[in-house]
């Protein structure tokens, strides 16, 4: 899904005050993230004692990146309510805004989003994928199981965005999903994308563990635009959670808790 906004709205955003980064810790800084495809060779012997060479894709992992575990089968997921994997958003009316909370039973995750970022209804996501509201949950699960990504949750006001995209991937690579995030950031706002793009990796405490967050920055409508992408792999499913806008929302990852 490409995030778009009219030029008039971009002009309006120039009046926004930009908040500073909440987390000053930097691990690596790059202008453009590149992926290098590598393979591992392993040798085995056949019944005659002849060595047989086989190749397999290299799953690249880092200190705080989870390597996919295929212990959860498709039937385990599809046999449950779709919200078990897709998660659900809860809106609690507040003082002029709504306190939005994203909950995901599969991840055992409870995460607040900025109050003025309004969670979309199922009808919004169904329309994006050209299915009916009733068909949407089952369609989303079947699409993920087929190997295609699905935007399971979306919230936004103008260019302030919370988004959860789910992939089925038994060979998780942090670099692969960092590249997906960078490509998404470069296409933000369609024909008027950010300029002067830079990226860095920052570390947060997410669900009790240190975890990497890819932060991309650029100039959009003469303002600093910041997108944070946290990619989490579990049991063969990959969740890419994005929080982006004209402020740095990385602290929402830090403040996430477990459901139980």
C-alpha positions as CSV (number, residue, x, y, z in Angstrom):
1,X,0.0,0.0,0.0
2,X,1.5,3.3,-1.0
3,X,0.8,6.2,1.4
4,X,-0.3,9.2,-0.5
5,X,-1.3,12.8,0.3
6,X,-2.4,15.8,-1.8
7,X,0.1,18.6,-2.3
8,X,-2.2,20.9,-0.3
9,X,-1.9,18.7,2.7
10,X,1.9,18.6,2.3
11,X,1.9,22.4,2.4
12,X,-0.2,22.3,5.5
13,X,2.2,20.0,7.3
14,X,5.0,22.6,7.1
15,X,3.4,24.4,10.0
16,X,3.9,21.3,12.2
17,X,6.5,21.4,14.9
18,X,8.9,18.4,14.5
19,X,9.8,16.6,17.7
20,X,13.4,15.4,18.2
21,X,14.5,11.8,18.3
22,X,13.5,10.0,21.5
23,X,16.4,7.5,21.2
24,X,19.9,8.8,20.5
25,X,21.5,5.4,20.3
26,X,22.8,4.5,16.9
27,X,24.3,1.2,15.8
28,X,24.8,1.6,12.1
29,X,24.0,4.4,9.6
30,X,23.5,3.9,5.9
31,X,22.1,6.0,3.0
32,X,20.7,3.0,1.1
33,X,20.4,-0.6,2.4
34,X,21.5,-3.3,0.0
35,X,20.9,-7.0,0.1
36,X,23.7,-9.5,-0.7
37,X,22.3,-13.0,-1.6
38,X,24.5,-15.8,-0.2
39,X,24.2,-19.6,0.0
40,X,25.5,-22.3,2.3
41,X,27.0,-25.5,0.9
42,X,26.7,-28.6,2.9
43,X,28.2,-32.0,2.0
44,X,26.5,-35.4,2.7
45,X,27.2,-38.9,1.5
46,X,24.9,-41.1,-0.5
47,X,24.6,-44.9,-0.1
48,X,27.8,-45.5,-2.1
49,X,29.9,-43.1,0.0
50,X,30.0,-40.4,-2.7
51,X,29.8,-36.9,-1.4
52,X,26.7,-35.0,-2.5
53,X,26.7,-31.2,-2.4
54,X,23.5,-29.4,-1.6
55,X,22.8,-25.7,-1.4
56,X,20.3,-23.9,0.8
57,X,19.4,-20.2,1.2
58,X,21.3,-18.5,4.0
59,X,19.0,-17.2,6.8
60,X,20.8,-14.2,8.1
61,X,20.2,-13.5,11.7
62,X,21.5,-10.9,14.2
63,X,21.8,-10.8,18.0
64,X,18.2,-9.5,18.4
65,X,16.5,-11.0,15.4
66,X,14.4,-14.1,15.8
67,X,15.1,-17.0,13.4
68,X,11.9,-18.5,12.0
69,X,10.6,-21.7,13.7
70,X,8.2,-23.8,11.7
71,X,6.7,-25.5,14.8
72,X,3.4,-23.7,14.2
73,X,1.7,-25.2,11.1
74,X,-0.8,-23.5,8.8
75,X,-3.6,-25.7,10.3
76,X,-2.8,-24.4,13.8
77,X,-3.4,-20.9,12.5
78,X,-6.3,-21.4,10.2
79,X,-8.1,-23.4,12.8
80,X,-8.3,-20.4,15.1
81,X,-10.2,-17.1,14.8
82,X,-8.4,-15.0,12.2
83,X,-7.7,-12.3,14.8
84,X,-5.4,-14.7,16.5
85,X,-2.8,-14.1,13.8
86,X,-4.0,-10.8,12.4
87,X,-4.5,-9.1,15.7
88,X,-7.2,-6.6,16.6
89,X,-7.4,-2.9,17.4
90,X,-9.3,-1.6,20.3
91,X,-10.5,2.0,20.4
92,X,-11.2,3.7,23.7
93,X,-12.7,7.2,23.6
94,X,-10.5,9.8,25.2
95,X,-10.4,13.6,25.6
96,X,-11.0,14.6,22.0
97,X,-9.0,11.7,20.7
98,X,-9.1,7.9,21.0
99,X,-6.6,5.8,22.8
100,X,-5.9,3.1,20.3
101,X,-4.4,-0.2,21.3
102,X,-3.2,-3.0,19.0
103,X,-3.4,-6.5,20.5
104,X,-2.1,-9.7,18.9
105,X,-2.6,-13.0,20.7
106,X,-0.2,-14.9,18.4
107,X,2.6,-12.5,19.5
108,X,1.3,-12.0,23.0
109,X,1.6,-8.3,22.2
110,X,-0.3,-5.2,23.5
111,X,0.9,-2.0,21.9
112,X,-0.6,1.5,22.1
113,X,-0.5,3.8,19.1
114,X,-0.5,7.7,19.0
115,X,-3.9,8.9,20.1
116,X,-4.6,10.9,17.0
117,X,-3.8,8.0,14.6
118,X,-7.2,6.5,13.9
119,X,-7.5,2.8,13.5
120,X,-9.2,1.7,10.2
121,X,-12.2,-0.6,10.2
122,X,-12.3,-4.0,8.4
123,X,-14.3,-2.3,5.7
124,X,-11.2,-0.2,4.8
125,X,-8.9,-3.2,4.5
126,X,-11.5,-5.2,2.6
127,X,-11.9,-2.4,0.1
128,X,-8.2,-2.2,-0.4
129,X,-8.1,-5.9,-1.3
130,X,-11.4,-5.8,-3.3
131,X,-13.3,-8.3,-1.1
132,X,-16.3,-8.0,1.1
133,X,-16.1,-7.2,4.8
134,X,-17.3,-10.7,5.7
135,X,-14.7,-12.3,3.4
136,X,-11.8,-10.1,4.7
137,X,-10.6,-12.1,7.7
138,X,-10.5,-15.5,5.9
139,X,-9.2,-13.9,2.8
140,X,-6.3,-12.4,4.8
141,X,-5.3,-15.6,6.4
142,X,-5.5,-17.6,3.1
143,X,-3.4,-14.9,1.3
144,X,-0.7,-15.0,4.0
145,X,-0.6,-18.8,3.9
146,X,-0.2,-18.6,0.1
147,X,3.0,-16.7,0.6
148,X,1.7,-13.2,-0.2
149,X,2.0,-10.4,2.4
150,X,-1.1,-8.8,3.9
151,X,-1.5,-5.4,5.6
152,X,-3.4,-6.7,8.6
153,X,-3.8,-3.4,10.5
154,X,-3.6,0.1,9.4
155,X,-4.2,3.5,11.1
156,X,-3.4,6.9,9.9
157,X,-4.1,10.6,9.9
158,X,-2.6,12.4,6.9
159,X,1.0,11.1,7.0
160,X,1.0,9.8,10.5
161,X,0.8,6.0,10.1
162,X,0.7,2.8,12.1
163,X,0.8,-0.4,10.0
164,X,1.2,-4.1,10.6
165,X,2.2,-6.3,7.5
166,X,2.3,-10.0,7.9
167,X,4.4,-12.4,5.7
168,X,4.8,-16.2,5.7
169,X,8.5,-16.8,5.5
170,X,10.4,-19.9,6.8
171,X,13.8,-18.4,5.9
172,X,13.8,-15.1,7.8
173,X,16.5,-12.6,6.9
174,X,16.7,-9.2,8.7
175,X,18.5,-7.6,5.7
176,X,15.6,-8.7,3.4
177,X,13.0,-7.0,5.4
178,X,15.1,-3.9,6.0
179,X,15.3,-3.6,2.2
180,X,11.5,-4.0,1.9
181,X,11.1,-1.2,4.5
182,X,13.5,1.2,2.7
183,X,11.8,0.6,-0.6
184,X,8.4,1.3,1.1
185,X,9.8,4.5,2.5
186,X,11.2,5.7,-0.8
187,X,7.6,5.3,-2.3
188,X,6.0,7.2,0.6
189,X,3.6,9.9,-0.8
190,X,3.6,8.6,-4.3
191,X,4.8,11.1,-6.8
192,X,6.1,13.4,-4.1
193,X,8.4,11.1,-2.1
194,X,10.8,12.1,0.6
195,X,14.2,13.5,-0.4
196,X,17.6,13.4,1.3
197,X,16.9,9.9,2.6
198,X,19.1,8.3,5.3
199,X,18.6,5.2,7.5
200,X,20.0,3.8,10.7
201,X,19.5,0.9,13.0
202,X,18.5,1.6,16.6
203,X,18.0,-0.9,19.5
204,X,14.9,-0.9,21.7
205,X,13.6,-3.1,24.5
206,X,10.7,-4.9,22.9
207,X,8.7,-7.4,24.9
208,X,11.5,-7.8,27.3
209,X,14.3,-8.4,24.7
210,X,16.6,-6.1,22.8
211,X,15.4,-5.7,19.2
212,X,16.5,-3.8,16.2
213,X,14.4,-1.0,14.7
214,X,15.2,0.4,11.2
215,X,14.7,4.1,11.2
216,X,14.4,5.9,7.8
217,X,14.5,9.7,7.6
218,X,13.8,12.1,4.8
219,X,12.4,15.6,3.9
220,X,8.7,15.6,3.0
221,X,7.0,18.9,2.4
222,X,10.0,20.8,3.9
223,X,9.5,18.8,7.1
224,X,11.5,16.0,8.6
225,X,9.6,12.7,8.0
226,X,10.6,9.7,10.2
227,X,9.5,6.0,9.8
228,X,10.4,3.3,12.3
229,X,10.1,-0.4,11.2
230,X,10.3,-3.2,13.7
231,X,10.4,-6.7,12.1
232,X,9.6,-9.7,14.3
233,X,9.8,-13.3,13.2
234,X,8.0,-16.1,15.0
235,X,7.1,-19.7,13.9
236,X,7.5,-19.0,10.2
237,X,5.5,-15.7,10.2
238,X,7.1,-12.3,9.9
239,X,5.5,-9.2,11.3
240,X,6.7,-5.8,10.1
241,X,5.3,-3.0,12.3
242,X,5.6,0.5,11.1
243,X,5.2,3.8,13.0
244,X,5.9,6.8,10.8
245,X,5.1,10.5,10.8
246,X,6.5,14.0,11.4
247,X,7.5,12.9,14.9
248,X,9.7,10.1,16.1
249,X,7.4,7.4,17.5
250,X,10.0,4.8,18.5
251,X,9.1,4.9,22.1
252,X,5.8,3.1,21.4
253,X,7.9,0.0,20.7
254,X,9.6,0.5,24.0
255,X,6.3,0.8,25.8
256,X,4.7,-2.4,24.3
257,X,3.7,-5.0,26.9
258,X,2.5,-8.7,26.8
259,X,-1.1,-9.6,27.0
260,X,-0.6,-11.9,30.0
